[in-house]
Amino acid sequence: MVSRVVGVVIVTLAISLPLSGSVLAQSEPSKSPDAASAPAAATASTAPRLDPVAATEAYVAKLTPEQVAKSDDYFEGGYWLQLWNFFLSSALSLILLTTRISARMRDLAERVVKFRWAQTLVYGAQYFLFTTVLSFPLAVYQGFFRERKYGLVNQTLGAWLGEQCIAIAVGAVIGAVAIMVLYAILRRVQKSWWIWASVAFVALLFVLVALAPVYIAPLFNTYKTLEDPKIRDAILSLARANEIPADNVYVFDASKQSKKVSANVSGALGTMRISLNDNLLNRCSPASVKAVMAHEMGHYVLNHVYKGLIEMGLVMTVGFAFVAWAFDRIVARRGAAWGIRSIADPAGLPLIVLLLGAYLFVMTPVTNTITRTEETEADAFGLNAAGEPDGFADAALMLSEYRKMRPGKWEEIVFYDHPSGYNRVLMAMTWKAEHPAAGAH
């Protein structure tokens, strides 16, 4: 799937929800002309104030113990998968280094072609093949069999594997560009390479963000213009009200892959587009659709794409600086045994990957907090823009299909890249308590 494509940042609110079931209440017969003409505000002012915590608990109580147990089991299992993916990646790097396979791959590249940039590509192709093949069993378990166990995938194994082949091909192209740029920098500025590598990382990431909606995402799904005027016009009205330049809303066929609900306002510059998947239309009430789309528009209005690029650029700058410091010290001791000549030698790529992977693993709470903070900001924006607290709460509640609803404080800080479902419902109910007229649908 798209998530396997290296470097592609597609920020989505993955949600899933039933129809909210809310209906307009019928008014009681008026007892007098004065009563009939009383302002709605007066009625709202005499009503008891909503207790956000109690309202949140009422929402969470809709989940059965079986649903809670299944959700917790699925999400907590993901913690272990993060660890196993890190161990696997580290083990593959160590195998390539200690057995001198990486050095032999470099030697083969030098025999095949004489141009350095071409040698880098030949080495990169071997590296990509080695790591992809050996990590594929875990990818199949994680992406297909485990998802099917929890009822989150609609595809057959054959269809899933077909999409993986597309993702691998796209990843190979992106990886080829990345490795060529990295080693071009390493050959020219070996001492300050980590600064220029950070700049190149941000630039490449920006290009991918701009290209993904138009050229990458359609490789996995079919995008069509949303035709339903009731849904489309409400979304476009919300976009115009928030100065988002959109003339169309696109719907894509995510139901062929899973039952998860998602939407996004993706892209940059001239490739920006508003998209939602067919699960969102089929499983959600209009109020929830509006709430979700308002959240996604919040990312655009609040410039989260550009802020995120800067923030991740800073994280990667520190990471590359750490790699530069550690690489030289390790190669001074082990470089001869591993066949690594210098930082500009492609045979040292597994060591770069090992060090950078370890750094990013340790930094998981930081990167998750960066993303979670932006998601919280988009949540607040969406509530204010759409004014649909119950629709938003329904959506947040249904995150429990694949996300633990009530994590501990530190559990959320370390493992959650979105606010927990509980905190999202609490935010919605707090907003509703502070806007009794708007929230009383």
N, C-alpha and C positions, 0 to 999 in steps of 0.2 A: 504494500500500500504506500501511499504518499509519505507516510511517516518514516519509511525506510530510506527515503532519498536524502542523501547527506546534505546538510546545510539548508534545507528548505524549511522556512519558518512559516507555518500556516496556523494563526491563532484562531481556535474555534471554541464555542461553548457547546460541548457535547451533552445534550439533554434528551430526555425522553419522558413523555407524560401522557396521561389519558385526558379525555375531555374534562374540563373543570366542573361541568355540571351546574354552573351558576346560571340563574335565570332572573329576569327582571321581576321583582316582587310586585304584586297587584296592590293597588291602594285600597284601603278600606273606604266605604261610603262616607262622605262628609256629613257631619252632624249639623253644621251651620255654615253659612257663607264665610264667616270670619275664619273658621277652621280651615276651609278649603283654600283660602288665600294666604294662609300663614307661610312665611318664607321657609324654604328648606333648611336654611342655615339655623333657624331657631330650633328645628327638630334635631339637627345634628348636635347643637350645643347642649341640649338636655339629655342626650343619650350618654350612657356611661362610657368612659374612655376605655379604649381597647388596651388590654394588657399584652404587650408584645411577647413576653415570655410564655404566658399561658396560651396565646394563640399559636406560637411556634410549637409548643408541646402538643397541642391539638393536631397540628399538621403531621408531626412526626408519629403520633399515635395511629395514624392511618396505615402505617406499615405493620405487617404481621411479624411475629417473632421469626418465622421461617424466612421471610424476605430480608430481615435485618441480618440474620446469621449468614445467609448466602452472600449478601453484599459485603459483609465484613471479611468473610473467608476469601472472596475474590480479590478484594483490594489489598488485604494484608499479604496475600500470596505475591502480589506485585512487588512488595518490599524485597522479598527473597529473590525475585527475578532480576531486580536491579543489581543485587549483589552477585548473582551467578553470571550475568552479562559482563560485569566488571572483571570477575575472575577469569572468564573465558577469553576476553579480549587480552588481558594481561598474560595469560598462559600462551596464547598464540604468538604474542610478541617475544616472549622468552624462548619459545621453541625456535623461532626464526633466528634469534640472535645466538643462542648457546650451541645450536647444531651447525651454525655457519650457513644455513640454507639461504639466509638473506644475502650473505656475501657471494654465494654461488649464483644467485639470481642476478646480482649486479654484474658479475663476471660474464654471464651469458649475454646480458644486454650490451656490454661493451664489445663482445665478439660479433654480435649481430649487426649493430649499427655504430657509426663513428661520431655522429653528432650528439652532443651532450643532452640536448632537449629530447631527442629521440630515445637515447638510453634511459632517460628518466621515465618515458612512457612505457618502454618495454619492461623495465623493472616494475613500474606501477601496475601493469597488466598482470604480471605474475603474482604480485602481492595481493591484488584484489581477488584473483582467482583462489589463492590459497586461503585467505581469511573468509571469503564468502562460502566456500565449500565446507570448511570445517565448522563454521558457525551456523550453517543452515539447519541442522537438526533442532537446535534450540529455537531458532526462528520459527520453524514449522510448529513446534509444540506451543510456543508462546502466542503466535499469531493465529493459529487455526484450531488445534485440538483443545487447547485450554479455553478459547473463546466459545467453541461449540459445547464444551462441558457445561458452561454457565449460560448457554442459550443466547449468546450475543452475536452469533454469526449466521447468515442466511445462505452463504455460498457452499458449493460442493468443494471438495479438496482440489479437484481439477481446475475449477474456476479460480480458486485462491492462488494456486500455483502459477496459473497464467498471469495473474496480476503481479505476482512476485517477480516473474521474469521481466516484465516491463519496468518494475521498480529497480531491479538490479541493473538493467541496461541504462536507465536514466542516471542511476547512481554512479555507474562506470564513467559516463561522460562528464558528470560534475567532478568526480574524483580525479579524472585525467587533467582537467583544467586546473584544479586545486594543486595537484602535485607538481605540475609544470610551473605554476606561479611560485609555489613555495621554494622549489629548488633553483629557480632563476634568481630569487632573492638571496638564497643562501650562498650561491656562487659569487655574487657581486658584493654583498655587505655582510660578511660573516660575523663581525663584532656586534653590529646593531640590527641584525636580521629580525629580532623579535619585535622591534617597533614597526618595521615595514611589513612584517607578516600580519600584524594586527590590523594595519590599514588595509591590506589586501583582503583579509577576512571580512571586514565590514563591507568593503566594496563588492565582493562576490556575493555576500549575503543579501545586499540590497538588490543586486541584479536578479537573484533567485526569487526574492519576494515580488519583484515587478513582473517576472516572467511566469511564475507559478500559476496564477489564475487563468492565463490565456493559453499557455503552451504545455504545462505539466498536468494540472488537475484534469483537463479533458481526456488525458490518456487513460484515466481510470473510470470516469463517469461521463454520461451524456448530459450536457447543459442545454436547457431550453428556456425560452422566455416564459415567465409565469403569465398565464392567460386569465386566471380568475380575477375579475376586476375588484371584488370585495377585499381580497387579500392584497393584491398588487397595489391598488390605489392608496390603501391605508399605509402601506410601507413607503411608497414614494412620497406621500404627504409628510410622513415622519422624516424622511430624508430631506425634503425641501425645507422643512421647519428648522433643521439643524445644519443647513447650508452644505449638504452633501450633494455633489454633482452627479446624479444618477438619473438616467432616463428609463432604465429597464430593471426588472428583478428577475434573476435566473433561478431555476429549480433544477436539481440534479438527482439522478436515480440511485441514491445511496441504499435504498431498500434491497437492491440486488446483493448487497454485501452484508448488511446488518440491520438491526432494528433501531440502532442508535439515532438520535435526533441531533442535527447540527445545522449551523448557519454561519455565515461569515461576511464581513465587508473586507475583502482582501485586495492585495495589489498595491501599487504605488504609482504616482504620476498618472500617466494615461491609461493604465491597465486596471484601475480600481473598478470593482464590480460588487454588487450586492447579490448574494446567493444563499439559498436555503435548500435543504434536501427534502425529498418527498415524504420521508418519515415525519418531518416537522408538520407538514400540511395534513397528513393522514391521522396523526395521533394527537394533535394539539387543538385546543380551543383557540378562537381568534384572539382572545386576550393574552394567551400564552405566546402565540406567534408574535404579537406586537411587542410583548415584553422582551422576548429573545432578540428580535431584530433591533430594538432600541439599545440593548446591551452591546450588540455587535457594532452598531453605529457609534457607540461611545468610544470604542477603540480608535475609530477613524478621527472623530472630532478631537479627541484628547491626544492625537499624534503618537499613539503607542507604537506604531511601526518604527518611527524615527527615534523615539526615546529608547525603545527596546534595542535598536541597533547600537546606539551609543552605550547603553548599559552593558550589553553583551560584548561590545568591543573593549570596554574597560576590563571586564572579566578575562577576556582572552589575552589582553595585553599583559596582565599579571601572570597568566598561565604560560604564555610564550617566554616571558622573562624567567620564570622558574625553570622551564625546559632548557633555556640557554645556559643557565647556571649549572643545573644538574648534569646535562649532557656532557659538557667538557670534563667534569670531574669523574664521571663514570667511564668515559672513553679513555681517559688518562690511565685508568687501572685495567679496564677490560677490552679496550678497543682492539688491541693486537690479537687477542684470543678470539674475538668475534669477527675480525676482518673489517672493522670500520676504520676508515682513513681520517675522516674529519666530519664536521657538521654538514658539509656540502655533499657528502657521499650518500647516495640513495640507500646503500646498505644499512644506514643508521635510521631509516624511517621507522622500523618497529620500536626502536628506543624512544623516538619522539612520540609515537603513539602511546607507548607505555607510560611515559612521564605525564603527557597531557591528559591521558585517561585517568590516571591516579589523582591529578589535580582537580579535574572536573568532578570526580566521584566525591572527593572531600568537600567540594564547593556546592554540592547538590542543595543543601539548605539555602544557600545564598541565591542561586539561580532560581530555585522554586519560589523564594520570597519575592524576587524581582517580578516574576510572572504573576504571582498571586496578588501582589499589590496592584498591578495594572488591571487584573480581573476585578478586584474589589472596586476600583475607580469606575470601571465600565458598568458594574452592577449599580452603583449609585447614580451614574448618569442615566442608565436605562430606566430606573424607577422614576426619576424626575421627568424624563422625556415622554415615557409612555403612560405613566400614571396607572399601571396595572399591577399592584402588589400581589393580588391573589394569583394572577396569571404567572407572575414571576416565581411565586412560592410553589405553585404546582410544578413548574419546570425544575426548580431546585430540588424539590422533594424526590422527583423521579431520577435524579442522579444516583439514587440508591440502587438502581439496577446494576451499576458497576463501580460505585464509589462509596466507601464507608461514610455513613451519615454523621456519626458523632465521634470524631477522633479526639484524642487528648490534645492539650495545648501544644506540646512539643512535637507530638506526632504530626499535627497539621503543619507546623513550621518546617519540619524536615522533609516530609513526603508529599505535601500537597502543592501542586502548581496552580490550583484554583481554591477559592474559599470552600470550606466544607458545606455540605448541603444544609446542615443545621444553621450555620452562621448566615447562609444566604436567605433562608426562610426568616430568621430573626431580623435581618436587615429589612426584608420586605414588610414584616409585621410592624417594625418600628416606624417605617415610612408611613404605613397605613394609620398607625396611631396618631401620627403628627399631621395627617391629612384626612380627617374623618369624612369630609364631604367627597373628596376624590376617591377615597377607598371604599365608600359605601355603595358598591355596585349591586 
